[in-house]
């Protein structure tokens, strides 16, 4: 992951305004979210932003602060479907303690904000990256 998404895009030859049409648009979106979360983490030394992977299942970011965790999955799609929850569900299953399911958020390219069940919410990217 790059800490400066603009520099990374420039070095890769990505033209301004052309990201959405690229086949790797999801990668660039994750880069932008990563940069934003790194700014959040820099405000407090107790904040961390690792990722989680087990086999072929992953969750893009895990926000850690003061013993609390929130899993974050980034999707460029406009609507969140069941297939988009694969990583969050696996992560939650791995870290459920005494019936306490950790929170998860699916950030997506649409505007919809809704509860997805099992302590998981879908939020449009505007919640993190306002236009």
Secondary structure, 3 states (H helix, E strand, C coil): CCCCHHHHHHHCCCCCCCHHHCCCHHHHHHHHHHHHHHHHHHCCCCCEEEEEEECCEEEEEEEEECCEEEEEEECCCCCCCHHHHHHHHHHHHHHCECCECCEEEEEECCCCCEEEECCEEEEEHHHCCCC
